[in-house]
Amino acid sequence: MRFRRSIGWIALGAALGAALWSSCAKVGAPPGGAEDKTGPSLIEFYPQSNALLVLRRMTARLVFSEPVNRASVEAALFLSPDPRERVRYRWRGRALQLIFLDSLEAERTYVISVGSQAKDLRGNPAGITNTIAFSTGEHIDRGRIDGWLSGVSSPQAVSLWAYLLPGDSDVNPAGQDADYRLQSGRDGRFRFEYLKAGPYRVFAVDDRNQDGRWNPPGERLGIPSWDVNVTDSTMPWVSFRPAEFDTVPAQIRNVRAVNQRQIDVRMNRSVASLAGWVLAESGDSVAVMDAYADTSGRDAWHAFPKEPLAPGLYQLAASGVDIFGKPWEDRDTVDVHERPDTTRPHILETAPRDRSTATRVPDTLTVVFDEPVTVSVDSAQSFRLISGATDTSVTTCLLAAPRVLSFVPSPPLEAAKTYTLLMDARAIRDLSGNAAGDSLLSFSFSILSPDSMGTLIGRIAGDAQAPYVVSALTLRDRQIAGRATVAGNGKFIIGSLPAGPYLLDVVSDVDRNGDYTFGSLRPLQMSEPFILLSDTVTIRARWECEQRMDWPPNP
């Protein structure tokens, strides 16, 4: 059977605005009722929003719906123009007075934004940004910028900074105050309002210390896809995926020998790869046969020399590329003590993941360990794949990489079944001879039936200047469940999607590398634009869901 529907997609202007900003805050339950999980909202303010001819000597007043955590409100409060140290805060219960120490500028629009991270006394965040504006003249600025961000676990903690571009079109978030600032909502959506007309460059900043400056590398930065021209009658858009940038090359911070078979390397920032040699004072060298990043982050790496190292001083000569593809190389001294490897190897990950449900029948199964391993006995007798109570499939074990075992089932796997891979832990040993265990290792997974999955059929319509990469994201954790590439305006198909709701992410693949490009600040390279569909797409089992997408034109 065939299920068709057409959903109107993100568009510029009022239609998108109504969809994104229709929600409102709620007042928490009274004492003794249900647990308060609702954040504070603004219920009263002076001057009134959109007020004109406001006196230049004045005190603004904000009243919240409930008692608030005052420090969180002050940290989430953004004023434009920013008076810096020339404003004082005075609290009276739920009311906050903003006392401007100097006269306001004549004929100027002022914007007060209370960000989504303003919290009540129970720690509940507001979740949305409240913005009011007033003018000391007869005109109030009406410029707007719409946008969204993704790829961050807490979007509401990210600030958006808009800079009115000077004549040389150069701004630096590390050293300049933004003209306008606000915080994203919980869903990653944001909107600047009441902007002065003109050209702008916007950045997304994980401003952890809330000093109004981007401080690399600890604070992530989102590079825009383009500069936008703001008028009172248009609403351009920007999109961000904040990433870790730095202004210094990747370097080794310190090196530690865990034992004579393993060296741990701490970098000054994240890198994508690490390889190299261990050099002895005698001139002898031992190659690093394998290295991988720790689960805590790509600034911590575990490296494994091809041979055990004798006690003594060595130089680790390492190189690779950072997370943005830039080559790096560095050296550091490591002191190796007589400390043999006595730790057994452990499983880091499997494919399919343990206790997961695969949407496609895998040809091979993969087990990744935390150190290089060997297989010491006949794999046909040491590894079995079981489905149900009696079915047994013999597997062939291959050492695909120093830490990776691959298993080829025979006969091939089937859909709509659950499997368990049993591994004789004594057959798997590290390079020092330590067995992975004394009995069996195992992991289980299921394979969905095709009858429980559906298909997304879509068409992108717009001014195609580059291929589009369309990803179906799971609603709960926003993992990629399926992906398709469209050469230009045209049709795409993403099959084998488990029934359920999805978000659609579309990237304009300007550099045609098949993935998202983050851009850079110095030199300035714009990121690739993307759109995250605000409405969910529901996939039904054995049905085809049809989706039309209108790519907005470049502002």
Secondary structure, DSSP 4 states (H G I P E B T S, - for coil): -----------SSHHHHHHHS-----PPPPTTSS---PPP-EEEEESPTTB-S--SS-EEEEEESS-B-HHHHHHTEEEES--TTSEEEEEETTEEEEEESSPPPTT-EEEEEE-TT-BBTT--B--S-EEEEEESSS----EEEEEEE-S-S-GGG-EEEEEE--TT----TTTS--SEEEE--TTSEEEEEEEPSEEEEEEEE--TT-SSS--TTTS-EE--SS-EEE-TT---EEEE--B---SS---EEEEEEEETTEEEEEESS-BS--EEEEEETTS-EEEEEEEEEETTEEEEEEEEESSPPPSEEEEEEEEEEBTTS-EEEEEEEEEE-S----PPP-EEEEESPTTEEESS--S-EEEEESS-EEE-S-HHHHEEEEETTTEEEEEEEEEEETTEEEEEEESPP-TT-EEEEEEEGGGEEETT--BS-SSEEEEEEEE--GGGEEEEEEEEES--SS-EEEEEEETTT--EEEEEEESSSEEEEEEEEESEEEEEEEEE-TT-SSS----BTTTTBPPPPEEE-SS-EEE-TT-EEEEEEEPPPP-
